[in-house]
Amino acid sequence: MNIKGHEIPIVGLVNFIPVLATIVTTILSIVLARATLRYAHAADRTLELAHEQFEREWAPELHLRMERAQSTDARIVITNLAKTSVLLQLIQMRSTDHALPFEKQFLNEPLVGGTAWTHSIGERLLHLTGNSFQGTVAASASFYCSGRLFRTDWFRFKVEVRNGRIDRLDAVTLPAHRVRVLEPHHVRRFRRKPLVQDVAKEVVESTKTHA
């Protein structure tokens, strides 16, 4: 073959076609592989976000609030912020200035998701603080959900009691933590950060470390 005075062997041209086809195929394969990886990464991220949103909606989350009802009475309001229902088991109150005493009240009250439960605690609060008190009182609740026993964070309140009368009961604005699981059941463990903490496991590991 002669093109513009240059002679090109036909055999060499024929041999060059498979090489060119291989190069083009390799480039296309790389492009498709990169596109597939990007699509897989986007799909994984979408699935992860959907899973996190599902857990936020259905993970147990309770909020505690103490209110002054009268000069000698107060009430506690427990609100279930999640969609799942829980079974209230225990309310604990303590003074943050001293480790003891604790005021405990055992319950067996169902709490549907999105609803609140109210109970009078004036007598127990005055028993904890006495006739004269000025400081911080913390309250926590334990409850069953999905076969496990959980405990909320300690919600703190500024309390002033004078001559057996509750003069002040205001919430202390502090960042709250998620509930802690106290009695976990055997479930499949996924390789992800759990939304709840196993308190019993922490105690065992701490004991082994000190030993």
C-alpha positions as CSV (number, residue, x, y, z in Angstrom):
1,M,0.0,0.0,0.0
2,N,1.3,3.4,-1.0
3,I,0.0,6.6,0.7
4,K,1.4,10.0,-0.4
5,G,4.7,8.4,-1.4
6,H,5.0,6.3,1.8
7,E,4.7,2.6,1.5
8,I,3.0,0.9,4.5
9,P,3.1,-2.9,4.6
10,I,-0.4,-4.4,4.7
11,V,0.7,-7.2,7.0
12,G,2.0,-4.7,9.6
13,L,-1.3,-2.8,9.4
14,V,-3.3,-5.9,9.9
15,N,-1.2,-6.9,12.9
16,F,-1.6,-3.4,14.5
17,I,-5.4,-3.7,14.5
18,P,-5.7,-6.3,17.4
19,V,-3.2,-4.2,19.4
20,L,-5.3,-1.1,18.9
21,A,-8.4,-3.0,19.8
22,T,-6.8,-4.3,23.0
23,I,-5.7,-0.8,24.0
24,V,-9.2,0.6,23.4
25,T,-10.8,-2.3,25.4
26,T,-8.4,-1.8,28.3
27,I,-9.2,1.9,28.5
28,L,-13.0,1.3,28.4
29,S,-12.6,-1.4,31.1
30,I,-10.8,1.0,33.4
31,V,-13.5,3.7,32.8
32,L,-16.3,1.2,33.5
33,A,-14.5,-0.1,36.6
34,R,-14.1,3.4,38.1
35,A,-17.8,4.1,37.4
36,T,-18.8,0.9,39.0
37,L,-16.7,1.7,42.1
38,R,-18.2,5.1,42.4
39,Y,-21.7,3.7,42.1
40,A,-21.0,1.0,44.7
41,H,-19.6,3.7,47.1
42,A,-22.6,5.9,46.6
43,A,-25.0,2.9,47.2
44,D,-23.1,1.9,50.4
45,R,-23.3,5.5,51.7
46,T,-27.0,5.7,50.9
47,L,-27.6,2.4,52.7
48,E,-25.6,3.5,55.7
49,L,-27.6,6.8,55.9
50,A,-30.8,4.9,55.7
51,H,-29.7,2.5,58.4
52,E,-28.7,5.4,60.7
53,Q,-32.0,7.2,60.2
54,F,-33.9,3.9,61.0
55,E,-31.9,3.5,64.2
56,R,-32.5,7.1,65.2
57,E,-36.2,6.7,64.8
58,W,-36.5,3.3,66.6
59,A,-33.6,3.4,69.1
60,P,-35.0,3.9,72.7
61,E,-34.7,7.5,73.8
62,L,-36.3,8.9,77.0
63,H,-36.3,12.5,78.4
64,L,-36.8,13.2,82.1
65,R,-38.2,16.5,83.4
66,M,-39.0,17.4,87.0
67,E,-41.5,20.2,87.7
68,R,-42.6,22.1,90.8
69,A,-46.4,21.4,91.2
70,Q,-47.0,23.1,94.6
71,S,-44.9,24.3,97.5
72,T,-44.7,20.8,98.9
73,D,-45.2,18.8,95.8
74,A,-43.4,18.1,92.5
75,R,-43.8,15.8,89.6
76,I,-41.6,14.0,87.1
77,V,-42.5,13.8,83.4
78,I,-40.9,11.0,81.3
79,T,-41.3,11.5,77.6
80,N,-40.6,8.7,75.1
81,L,-39.0,10.5,72.1
82,A,-38.7,7.3,70.0
83,K,-41.3,5.4,68.0
84,T,-40.8,2.1,69.9
85,S,-42.7,1.5,73.1
86,V,-40.9,0.8,76.5
87,L,-41.8,-0.5,79.9
88,L,-40.7,1.7,82.8
89,Q,-39.2,-0.2,85.6
90,L,-37.3,2.1,88.0
91,I,-36.9,5.8,88.8
92,Q,-33.8,6.9,90.7
93,M,-33.0,10.2,92.3
94,R,-29.9,11.3,94.1
95,S,-28.0,14.4,95.2
96,T,-24.9,15.1,93.2
97,D,-23.2,16.5,96.3
98,H,-23.2,13.1,98.0
99,A,-23.1,9.6,96.5
100,L,-25.9,8.5,98.9
101,P,-28.7,8.4,99.7
102,F,-30.7,7.2,96.7
103,E,-34.4,7.5,96.3
104,K,-35.8,4.6,94.2
105,Q,-39.3,3.9,93.0
106,F,-40.1,0.6,91.2
107,L,-42.6,0.8,88.4
108,N,-44.3,-1.4,85.8
109,E,-45.7,1.3,83.5
110,P,-45.9,0.9,79.7
111,L,-44.9,4.1,77.7
112,V,-45.9,4.2,74.1
113,G,-43.6,6.0,71.6
114,G,-44.3,9.7,71.4
115,T,-46.2,9.9,74.7
116,A,-45.4,11.1,78.2
117,W,-45.9,9.7,81.7
118,T,-46.3,11.9,84.7
119,H,-46.0,10.9,88.4
120,S,-45.9,12.8,91.7
121,I,-42.5,12.7,93.5
122,G,-42.9,15.5,96.0
123,E,-42.7,13.3,99.1
124,R,-39.7,11.3,97.8
125,L,-37.9,14.5,96.8
126,L,-38.4,16.1,100.2
127,H,-37.2,12.8,101.8
128,L,-34.1,13.1,99.7
129,T,-33.3,16.7,100.3
130,G,-34.7,17.2,103.9
131,N,-36.3,20.4,105.1
132,S,-33.4,22.6,104.0
133,F,-31.5,22.1,100.8
134,Q,-29.8,24.0,98.0
135,G,-28.0,22.1,95.3
136,T,-28.4,19.7,92.4
137,V,-30.6,16.6,92.2
138,A,-30.2,14.1,89.4
139,A,-32.9,11.7,88.2
140,S,-32.6,8.6,86.0
141,A,-35.0,6.0,84.7
142,S,-34.6,2.3,83.8
143,F,-36.8,0.6,81.3
144,Y,-37.2,-2.5,79.2
145,C,-37.2,-2.3,75.4
146,S,-36.9,-5.1,72.9
147,G,-36.0,-7.6,75.6
148,R,-33.2,-5.5,77.1
149,L,-33.0,-3.3,80.2
150,F,-31.8,0.2,79.5
151,R,-30.9,3.2,81.7
152,T,-31.1,6.8,80.8
153,D,-28.5,9.4,81.5
154,W,-28.7,11.4,84.8
155,F,-30.9,14.5,84.2
156,R,-29.9,17.3,86.6
157,F,-32.0,19.9,88.3
158,K,-31.4,22.8,90.6
159,V,-33.4,22.4,93.8
160,E,-34.0,24.8,96.7
161,V,-36.0,23.7,99.7
162,R,-36.7,25.9,102.7
163,N,-38.7,24.8,105.8
164,G,-40.0,21.8,103.9
165,R,-41.2,23.9,101.0
166,I,-40.0,23.5,97.4
167,D,-39.0,27.1,96.4
168,R,-37.1,26.2,93.2
169,L,-36.9,23.3,90.8
170,D,-35.2,24.1,87.5
171,A,-33.5,21.9,84.9
172,V,-29.8,22.2,84.4
173,T,-29.0,22.5,80.7
174,L,-26.4,19.8,80.0
175,P,-25.8,17.7,76.9
176,A,-27.5,14.4,77.4
177,H,-26.1,11.0,76.4
178,R,-27.9,8.1,74.8
179,V,-29.3,5.3,77.0
180,R,-27.2,2.5,78.3
181,V,-28.1,-1.1,78.0
182,L,-27.9,-3.0,81.3
183,E,-29.0,-6.5,80.3
184,P,-28.2,-7.3,76.7
185,H,-29.5,-10.4,74.9
186,H,-27.5,-12.5,72.4
187,V,-27.9,-10.8,69.1
188,R,-25.8,-10.7,65.9
189,R,-23.0,-8.3,66.3
190,F,-22.4,-6.0,63.3
191,R,-19.1,-4.3,62.7
192,R,-20.3,-0.8,63.5
193,K,-20.3,1.5,66.5
194,P,-23.2,0.6,68.8
195,L,-25.8,3.2,69.8
196,V,-26.0,1.8,73.3
197,Q,-23.2,0.8,75.8
198,D,-23.1,-2.4,77.7
199,V,-22.6,-1.3,81.3
200,A,-22.1,-4.8,82.6
201,K,-19.3,-5.4,80.1
202,E,-17.6,-2.2,81.1
203,V,-17.6,-3.3,84.8
204,V,-16.1,-6.7,84.0
205,E,-13.3,-5.2,81.8
206,S,-12.5,-2.6,84.5
207,T,-12.3,-5.3,87.1
208,K,-9.9,-7.3,84.9
209,T,-7.7,-4.3,84.3
210,H,-7.4,-3.5,88.0
211,A,-6.7,-7.1,88.8
